[in-house]
Amino acid sequence: MMTASEIPMAVAGDGLGHATLLSIRNVAKHFGKNVVLRDISLDVAEGEFLTILGESGSGKTTLLRIIAGFETASAGEVWMGEERLDRQPPYRRRVNTVFQHYALFPHLTVEQNVAYGLRVAKRPEAEIASRVKEALDKVKMSAHAKSKPSKISGGQQQRIALARALVNRPRLLLLDEPLSALDANLRRQMQVELKSLQREVGISFIFVTHDQEEAMVMSDRIALLRSGELEQVATPREIYGRPATAYAAQFIGHTNLLKGEVRAGVVRCGVLTWPAALPDGPALFSLRPENIRLAAGTPAGAGMVRVRGKVRHQAFHGATELIRVECGDGLVLVVRTPGSGGALGDVELEFSFSDAVLVRESPERI
């Protein structure tokens, strides 16, 4: 998992200053007694790359299918501009979907696969040829126009699935874990290509994934779903650096959750203490492993917290290592350090108390 310095900054189209394209208003969905979505409200901006992130069973694919028109919401509304989208059949919506399984017709060539929807719509042949060429050019697959799907790679098939969606000129493209079938290296390559393509075509993408790193790399904003409810909606940098809840802090990256008590402006978390302008009572903090450092043997600076402990475990992660340090009173801190291969033993740790982020408890949801 990447560290804070590796998270891309949100760019134009992050939903903070652009016109709203899609508005999801109090949407709920249940199948019998099984509640899948609870009161989801979310806006998507023109040109935004929004990722719906969540573990299996969180409701992310169901929400995507409601937007596409393949499922009907039990309550709530979906609007695109001034149009009530959820009252329109799927074929009337200017929305296209790229599925996890690309479902290319094996007996048709690449260009025939891309042209299929236009032919069903009975568009003129000259228009079909022009739009197919344009779509294949955008995904850099023109050289394979006459090939059959069985003759091209998985990554190339993914590009064809994108071209088949883009050729219909949708205002919104929905992507349901389209990279999950690719190997790790190709997946990373396609993440970059997909993000670049989205910027080039300038339309809004809603991308569904359970992969936290994928969401962090590609998104302008992330909508984190948990058990059918929105846990947090924020830019990648914000949701990582300032998680709203304990669940968000743990789901996205590694963190140390510190349970403490505030008394007279001082936080006490076991052997740790630091000042905080908070009301008296219990408090929960998220402290990222990379924000904890091995002390250099010099006196602690202003705003720093220091604690001694014993390294109990090391895990190699290439350029960095994750070490587990027992600090007394049952406190264990996970620390990310440079991959120096240091020996187990006693260490002194320090962190800035401003890096301990106050988060809400995440109660169990049924």
C-alpha positions as CSV (number, residue, x, y, z in Angstrom):
1,M,0.0,0.0,0.0
2,M,1.3,3.5,-0.9
3,T,2.2,6.1,1.7
4,A,0.8,9.6,1.9
5,S,3.5,11.1,-0.2
6,E,2.7,8.7,-3.1
7,I,-1.0,9.6,-3.2
8,P,-1.8,11.8,-6.3
9,M,-3.3,15.2,-5.7
10,A,-6.9,15.7,-6.9
11,V,-7.0,17.5,-10.2
12,A,-9.6,19.4,-12.2
13,G,-12.9,17.5,-12.2
14,D,-12.7,16.5,-8.6
15,G,-16.3,17.5,-7.9
16,L,-15.3,20.6,-5.9
17,G,-16.0,23.3,-8.6
18,H,-17.7,21.6,-11.6
19,A,-21.3,21.4,-12.5
20,T,-23.2,18.3,-11.2
21,L,-23.8,15.7,-13.8
22,L,-25.4,12.9,-11.7
23,S,-27.3,13.3,-8.5
24,I,-28.2,10.2,-6.4
25,R,-30.8,11.2,-3.8
26,N,-31.7,9.0,-0.8
27,V,-31.4,5.8,-2.8
28,A,-32.1,2.5,-0.9
29,K,-32.3,-1.0,-2.2
30,H,-33.5,-4.2,-0.5
31,F,-34.2,-7.7,-1.7
32,G,-36.9,-9.0,0.5
33,K,-35.5,-8.5,4.1
34,N,-32.0,-8.1,2.9
35,V,-31.1,-4.4,2.9
36,V,-28.3,-3.8,0.4
37,L,-28.3,0.1,0.2
38,R,-29.4,2.5,2.8
39,D,-30.2,6.2,2.1
40,I,-27.3,6.9,-0.4
41,S,-27.0,10.5,-1.5
42,L,-24.1,11.4,-3.8
43,D,-23.3,13.9,-6.6
44,V,-21.0,13.2,-9.5
45,A,-19.5,16.2,-11.3
46,E,-19.0,16.7,-15.0
47,G,-15.6,15.2,-16.0
48,E,-15.1,13.6,-12.6
49,F,-13.4,10.2,-12.0
50,L,-15.3,8.9,-9.0
51,T,-14.5,5.5,-7.5
52,I,-17.0,3.6,-5.4
53,L,-14.8,1.5,-3.1
54,G,-15.9,-1.2,-0.8
55,E,-15.4,-4.8,0.3
56,S,-17.5,-7.6,-1.1
57,G,-21.2,-7.2,-0.1
58,S,-20.9,-3.5,0.5
59,G,-23.5,-2.7,-2.2
60,K,-21.2,-1.0,-4.7
61,T,-22.2,-3.1,-7.8
62,T,-25.9,-2.8,-6.9
63,L,-25.6,1.0,-6.8
64,L,-23.9,0.9,-10.2
65,R,-26.7,-1.3,-11.6
66,I,-29.3,1.2,-10.4
67,I,-27.6,4.0,-12.2
68,A,-27.4,1.9,-15.3
69,G,-31.0,0.9,-15.1
70,F,-30.4,-2.9,-14.6
71,E,-31.9,-2.7,-11.0
72,T,-34.7,-0.6,-9.7
73,A,-34.2,1.3,-6.4
74,S,-36.6,0.5,-3.6
75,A,-36.6,4.2,-2.6
76,G,-34.9,7.4,-3.7
77,E,-34.2,9.1,-7.1
78,V,-31.4,9.3,-9.6
79,W,-31.1,12.5,-11.7
80,M,-28.9,13.5,-14.7
81,G,-29.1,17.2,-15.0
82,E,-32.8,18.1,-15.1
83,E,-33.9,14.6,-16.2
84,R,-35.2,11.9,-13.8
85,L,-32.9,9.1,-14.9
86,D,-34.3,6.2,-12.9
87,R,-37.6,6.6,-14.8
88,Q,-35.9,5.9,-18.1
89,P,-35.2,2.4,-19.5
90,P,-31.5,1.5,-19.8
91,Y,-31.4,2.1,-23.6
92,R,-32.7,5.7,-23.2
93,R,-30.0,6.7,-20.6
94,R,-26.8,8.3,-21.9
95,V,-24.9,5.9,-19.7
96,N,-22.8,3.0,-20.8
97,T,-21.3,0.2,-18.7
98,V,-18.0,-1.7,-19.0
99,F,-18.3,-5.0,-17.1
100,Q,-15.7,-7.2,-15.3
101,H,-16.1,-9.7,-18.1
102,Y,-15.9,-7.9,-21.4
103,A,-18.5,-10.1,-23.2
104,L,-17.0,-9.5,-26.6
105,F,-18.6,-11.5,-29.5
106,P,-16.0,-14.1,-30.4
107,H,-17.2,-14.5,-34.0
108,L,-17.0,-10.7,-34.7
109,T,-13.9,-8.7,-35.5
110,V,-12.7,-5.9,-33.2
111,E,-14.4,-3.2,-35.3
112,Q,-17.6,-5.2,-35.7
113,N,-17.7,-5.6,-31.9
114,V,-17.3,-1.8,-31.4
115,A,-19.9,-1.1,-34.1
116,Y,-22.5,-3.5,-32.8
117,G,-24.5,-1.0,-30.7
118,L,-24.6,1.5,-33.5
119,R,-25.9,-1.1,-36.0
120,V,-28.6,-2.1,-33.6
121,A,-29.6,1.5,-33.4
122,K,-29.6,1.6,-37.2
123,R,-27.2,4.4,-37.6
124,P,-26.0,5.2,-41.2
125,E,-23.0,3.1,-42.3
126,A,-20.9,6.2,-42.9
127,E,-21.5,7.4,-39.4
128,I,-20.8,4.0,-38.0
129,A,-17.5,3.8,-39.8
130,S,-16.4,7.2,-38.6
131,R,-17.4,6.7,-35.0
132,V,-15.8,3.2,-34.8
133,K,-12.5,4.6,-36.2
134,E,-12.6,7.5,-33.7
135,A,-13.3,5.1,-30.8
136,L,-10.5,2.7,-31.8
137,D,-8.1,5.6,-32.2
138,K,-8.8,6.8,-28.7
139,V,-8.0,3.4,-27.2
140,K,-5.0,2.9,-29.5
141,M,-6.5,-0.3,-31.1
142,S,-6.9,0.8,-34.8
143,A,-4.1,-1.7,-35.9
144,H,-6.2,-4.6,-34.5
145,A,-9.5,-3.6,-36.2
146,K,-9.7,-6.8,-38.3
147,S,-8.6,-9.1,-35.5
148,K,-10.9,-11.5,-33.6
149,P,-11.0,-11.2,-29.8
150,S,-9.3,-14.5,-29.4
151,K,-6.2,-13.1,-31.2
152,I,-5.6,-10.2,-28.8
153,S,-4.5,-10.0,-25.2
154,G,-6.5,-9.4,-22.1
155,G,-5.4,-5.8,-21.9
156,Q,-6.4,-5.2,-25.5
157,Q,-9.8,-6.8,-25.0
158,Q,-10.3,-4.4,-22.1
159,R,-9.6,-1.5,-24.5
160,I,-12.1,-2.9,-27.0
161,A,-14.7,-3.1,-24.3
162,L,-14.0,0.6,-23.5
163,A,-14.2,1.6,-27.2
164,R,-17.5,-0.2,-27.5
165,A,-18.9,1.9,-24.7
166,L,-17.3,5.2,-25.8
167,V,-18.6,4.8,-29.4
168,N,-22.1,5.5,-28.1
169,R,-20.9,8.9,-26.8
170,P,-22.3,8.5,-23.3
171,R,-22.3,11.4,-20.8
172,L,-21.4,8.9,-18.1
173,L,-19.3,5.7,-18.2
174,L,-19.8,3.0,-15.5
175,L,-16.9,0.5,-14.9
176,D,-17.6,-2.5,-12.8
177,E,-14.1,-3.9,-11.7
178,P,-12.9,-4.0,-15.3
179,L,-9.3,-4.6,-14.4
180,S,-9.8,-7.4,-12.0
181,A,-9.0,-10.1,-14.6
182,L,-5.6,-8.7,-15.5
183,D,-2.3,-9.7,-14.0
184,A,-0.7,-7.2,-11.5
185,N,1.8,-5.6,-14.0
186,L,-0.8,-5.1,-16.7
187,R,-3.3,-3.9,-14.2
188,R,-1.0,-1.1,-13.1
189,Q,-0.4,-0.2,-16.7
190,M,-4.1,-0.1,-17.5
191,Q,-4.8,2.1,-14.4
192,V,-2.6,4.8,-15.9
193,E,-4.0,4.4,-19.4
194,L,-7.6,4.4,-18.2
195,K,-7.1,7.6,-16.2
196,S,-5.4,9.2,-19.2
197,L,-8.2,8.1,-21.5
198,Q,-10.8,9.6,-19.1
199,R,-9.0,12.9,-19.1
200,E,-8.8,12.8,-23.0
201,V,-12.5,12.0,-23.6
202,G,-13.6,14.4,-20.8
203,I,-16.6,12.4,-19.6
204,S,-17.5,11.3,-16.1
205,F,-16.4,7.9,-15.0
206,I,-17.8,5.9,-12.1
207,F,-15.4,3.1,-11.3
208,V,-16.3,0.3,-8.9
209,T,-13.5,-1.6,-7.1
210,H,-12.6,-3.4,-3.9
211,D,-8.9,-2.5,-4.4
212,Q,-7.8,0.4,-2.2
213,E,-4.6,1.2,-4.1
214,E,-6.4,1.2,-7.4
215,A,-8.9,3.7,-6.0
216,M,-6.2,5.9,-4.6
217,V,-4.2,6.0,-7.9
218,M,-7.1,6.7,-10.3
219,S,-9.7,8.7,-8.5
220,D,-10.6,12.4,-8.2
221,R,-12.8,11.4,-5.3
222,I,-13.5,8.1,-3.5
223,A,-17.0,7.1,-2.1
224,L,-16.3,4.5,0.5
225,L,-19.2,2.1,1.0
226,R,-19.7,0.0,4.1
227,S,-22.6,-2.4,4.5
228,G,-24.8,-0.4,2.1
229,E,-24.0,3.0,3.7
230,L,-21.5,5.8,2.7
231,E,-18.7,5.8,5.2
232,Q,-16.8,8.8,3.7
233,V,-16.6,10.7,0.4
234,A,-13.4,12.6,-0.2
235,T,-10.3,13.0,-2.4
236,P,-7.7,10.3,-2.1
237,R,-5.4,12.5,-0.1
238,E,-8.1,13.6,2.3
239,I,-9.5,10.1,2.9
240,Y,-6.0,8.8,3.6
241,G,-4.7,11.8,5.6
242,R,-7.9,12.7,7.4
243,P,-10.1,9.6,7.6
244,A,-13.5,10.3,9.2
245,T,-14.0,7.0,10.9
246,A,-12.0,4.1,12.3
247,Y,-13.3,1.9,9.4
248,A,-12.0,4.3,6.8
249,A,-8.6,4.6,8.4
250,Q,-8.2,0.8,8.5
251,F,-9.7,0.0,5.1
252,I,-7.5,2.4,3.3
253,G,-3.8,1.7,4.1
254,H,-2.3,0.7,7.4
255,T,-3.0,2.6,10.6
256,N,-2.6,2.5,14.4
257,L,-5.9,3.0,16.2
258,L,-5.2,4.6,19.5
259,K,-8.0,4.5,22.1
260,G,-7.5,7.2,24.7
261,E,-9.1,9.5,27.3
262,V,-9.1,13.3,27.3
263,R,-8.8,15.0,30.6
264,A,-8.2,18.7,31.1
265,G,-6.8,19.1,27.5
266,V,-4.4,16.1,27.7
267,V,-4.8,12.8,25.8
268,R,-3.7,9.6,27.5
269,C,-3.4,6.5,25.3
270,G,-1.6,4.0,27.6
271,V,2.0,5.2,27.9
272,L,1.4,8.0,25.3
273,T,0.3,11.5,26.3
274,W,0.0,14.7,24.3
275,P,-2.0,18.0,24.5
276,A,-5.3,18.4,22.6
277,A,-8.0,21.0,22.5
278,L,-10.8,18.4,22.9
279,P,-13.6,18.0,25.4
280,D,-13.1,15.5,28.2
281,G,-14.1,11.9,27.5
282,P,-13.0,8.9,25.4
283,A,-11.4,9.6,22.1
284,L,-10.1,7.5,19.2
285,F,-7.1,8.5,17.0
286,S,-5.6,7.2,13.7
287,L,-1.8,7.3,13.4
288,R,-0.3,6.2,10.1
289,P,2.8,4.0,10.4
290,E,4.9,6.4,8.2
291,N,4.2,9.3,10.6
292,I,6.1,7.4,13.3
293,R,9.9,7.7,13.2
294,L,12.9,6.2,14.9
295,A,14.2,8.9,17.2
296,A,17.7,10.1,16.4
297,G,18.9,10.3,19.9
298,T,18.5,14.0,20.2
299,P,16.0,15.7,22.5
300,A,12.4,15.7,21.4
301,G,11.3,18.8,19.5
302,A,8.2,20.8,20.2
303,G,5.0,19.1,19.4
304,M,6.6,15.6,19.4
305,V,5.6,12.5,21.4
306,R,8.3,10.0,22.3
307,V,8.0,6.4,23.6
308,R,10.4,3.5,24.0
309,G,9.6,-0.1,22.9
310,K,10.9,-3.4,21.7
311,V,10.8,-4.5,18.0
312,R,8.9,-7.8,17.9
313,H,8.4,-8.3,14.2
314,Q,9.7,-7.0,10.8
315,A,8.0,-7.3,7.4
316,F,10.0,-6.5,4.3
317,H,8.1,-4.3,1.7
318,G,10.9,-3.4,-0.8
319,A,12.0,0.2,-0.1
320,T,10.3,0.1,3.3
321,E,9.7,-2.2,6.2
322,L,6.8,-2.5,8.6
323,I,7.9,-3.2,12.2
324,R,5.8,-4.0,15.2
325,V,6.9,-2.4,18.4
326,E,5.7,-3.3,21.9
327,C,5.6,-0.1,24.0
328,G,4.2,-1.2,27.3
329,D,0.7,-1.2,28.8
330,G,-0.4,-3.5,25.9
331,L,0.3,-0.8,23.3
332,V,1.7,-2.1,20.0
333,L,2.7,0.4,17.3
334,V,3.2,-0.5,13.6
335,V,5.9,1.7,12.1
336,R,7.0,2.1,8.5
337,T,10.8,2.6,8.2
338,P,13.3,2.6,5.4
339,G,14.2,-0.9,4.4
340,S,17.5,-1.0,6.3
341,G,17.2,-4.5,7.7
342,G,17.8,-3.4,11.3
343,A,18.0,-6.0,14.0
344,L,15.3,-6.7,16.5
345,G,15.7,-4.9,19.8
346,D,15.0,-1.8,21.8
347,V,14.1,1.4,19.9
348,E,12.8,4.9,20.7
349,L,10.0,6.2,18.6
350,E,8.6,9.7,18.0
351,F,5.7,11.3,16.2
352,S,4.1,14.7,16.0
353,F,0.8,14.8,18.0
354,S,-0.7,16.7,15.0
355,D,-0.4,13.4,13.0
356,A,-2.8,11.6,15.4
357,V,-6.1,12.2,13.7
358,L,-9.3,12.1,15.7
359,V,-11.8,9.6,14.1
360,R,-15.3,8.4,15.0
361,E,-15.9,4.9,16.2
362,S,-17.3,2.6,13.5
363,P,-20.2,0.6,15.1
364,E,-21.0,-2.8,13.8
365,R,-23.6,-2.8,11.0
366,I,-26.0,-5.6,10.1
